[in-house]
């Protein structure tokens, strides 16, 4: 694991003590239990969330996975959402296609763009609604 990846993991663990890390199939996966589903447009109110740290240091991350899957409170379809979708923790997840609008990582891993800012952006996606 590169120095950048180690720095990203350390930063994530500082903010999310419950973070679980797993290398699976050559990919670097992280899981957070009970991530809040903000915005009031989906149920349930909290989900497990999984994401991958990209293979190349500084590369923009893409997508995040939730379990259980979410449902729009008002009904209808969810844009850029696939279920079921496999993760390192099984096949019973749903995937949000999601990426940062801007990804210009700095040499200092504590400065955005970093994996912490990516994880925090999941709330932005929930608040967008279906």
C-alpha positions in Angstrom: 0.0 0.0 0.0 1.4 3.4 -1.0 2.1 6.2 1.5 -0.8 8.1 0.0 -3.2 5.2 0.7 -1.9 4.8 4.2 -2.4 8.6 4.8 -6.0 8.3 3.4 -6.8 5.4 5.7 -5.4 7.1 8.7 -7.4 10.2 8.0 -10.6 8.2 7.5 -10.0 6.3 10.8 -9.5 9.6 12.7 -13.0 10.6 11.6 -14.7 7.2 11.5 -13.4 4.9 14.3 -15.7 2.1 13.1 -14.1 2.0 9.6 -13.4 -1.5 8.3 -10.7 -2.0 5.6 -10.4 -5.1 3.4 -8.2 -5.9 0.4 -10.3 -8.0 -1.9 -9.5 -9.1 -5.5 -6.7 -6.6 -5.6 -9.0 -3.7 -4.6 -8.9 -1.6 -1.5 -12.4 -1.6 0.1 -13.7 0.4 3.1 -17.0 -0.1 5.0 -18.7 2.2 7.4 -21.6 0.8 9.4 -24.7 3.1 10.1 -23.9 6.0 7.8 -26.8 8.5 8.1 -29.1 8.9 5.1 -29.6 12.7 5.2 -32.1 14.8 3.3 -35.3 13.1 4.3 -35.9 11.7 0.8 -35.0 8.0 1.3 -35.6 5.3 3.8 -34.0 3.8 5.9 -32.4 6.6 8.0 -29.0 4.8 8.1 -27.2 2.3 6.0 -23.9 0.5 5.8 -21.8 2.2 3.2 -18.9 0.8 1.2 -16.4 2.4 -1.1 -13.1 1.7 -2.8 -9.8 3.6 -2.5 -8.6 3.9 -6.1 -5.6 1.8 -7.1 -3.4 4.8 -8.1 -2.5 7.4 -5.5 -4.5 10.6 -6.0 -6.9 9.0 -8.6 -10.5 10.2 -8.3 -12.7 7.7 -6.6 -16.0 6.5 -8.1 -19.2 5.1 -6.7 -20.4 4.0 -3.3 -22.5 1.1 -2.2 -25.2 0.9 0.4 -26.8 -2.0 2.4 -29.7 -2.3 2.8 -30.7 -0.6 -0.4 -32.6 2.7 -0.1 -36.1 3.5 -1.3 -37.4 7.0 -2.2 -40.0 8.0 0.4 -42.1 9.6 -2.4 -41.8 6.5 -4.7 -40.3 6.4 -8.1 -36.9 5.4 -9.5 -33.5 6.4 -8.3 -31.1 7.9 -10.8 -27.7 6.3 -11.3 -28.5 3.5 -8.8 -28.0 -0.2 -9.4 -29.1 -3.2 -7.3 -27.9 -5.8 -6.6 -24.3 -4.8 -6.8 -21.3 -6.8 -5.5 -18.8 -5.6 -2.9 -16.0 -7.2 -0.9 -18.7 -7.9 1.7 -21.1 -9.7 -0.5 -23.6 -9.2 -3.4 -26.5 -7.8 -1.4 -25.6 -4.2 -1.9 -26.9 -1.3 -4.1 -24.5 1.0 -5.9 -24.8 4.7 -6.4 -22.8 5.9 -9.4 -21.2 9.0 -7.9 -18.0 10.9 -8.4 -16.6 14.2 -7.1 -17.3 17.2 -9.3 -13.7 18.3 -8.9 -10.8 16.1 -7.9 -7.5 17.9 -7.6 -5.6 16.2 -4.7 -2.9 18.1 -2.9 0.4 16.6 -1.7 -0.9 17.0 1.9 -3.5 14.2 2.2 -5.3 16.3 4.8 -6.3 18.9 2.2 -9.2 18.2 -0.1 -9.6 16.4 -2.4 -9.2 13.3 -0.3 -11.1 10.2 0.6 -12.6 11.9 3.6 -14.1 14.6 1.4 -15.4 11.9 -0.9 -17.1 10.0 2.0 -18.6 13.2 3.3 -20.0 13.9 -0.2 -22.3 10.8 0.1 -24.6 13.0 2.2 -24.7 15.4 -0.8 -26.0 12.5 -3.0 -28.6 11.5 -0.5 -29.8 15.1 -0.2 -30.2 15.3 -4.0 -32.9 12.7 -3.7 -33.9 10.1 -6.2 
